[in-house]
Amino acid sequence: MESYILVQNIKCHGCATMIKNKLTELNGIKDIQIDVDTGKVNFNYDNYEDLINVKKILKLLGYPEFDESNSLLTKAKSFVSCATGKFANHEK
């Protein structure tokens, strides 16, 4: 099934890289595309539990859905994820 989630705190391609790398690790998640400008994370999933897992991973990385709270801790997590994604991008 095809779906998308609008998330907060995506600032650059480092953020997108980190999100894509982590979501790629999940079984049942395919065709991941991230629009940095809109914060839209597109993907295909096999079952409802996969969708829930995507939301959990995004939140753990510091990218909560637009309708969720965005605390200082969540923003800090996104900065760490972003930096890690930039580093991963730079290594390629």
C-alpha angles and dihedrals in degrees: 000000000000121000144153137207126204108220138186130236101033103144107161148348090285088065091047092050093052093048093048093047093051096043090048088062091063118093112236096027118112143158096031115189125174127198106203094193096056101026090237117153111195123191146144121241137186103220143001093265089059089056091051090049091053090053091049093050092047091051093047089052091052099260107114123178116271093255094052127087116272106206127183089257091054091050090049090052090053091053090053091046090048093051091048090050092050090051091049090049091050093053093059 
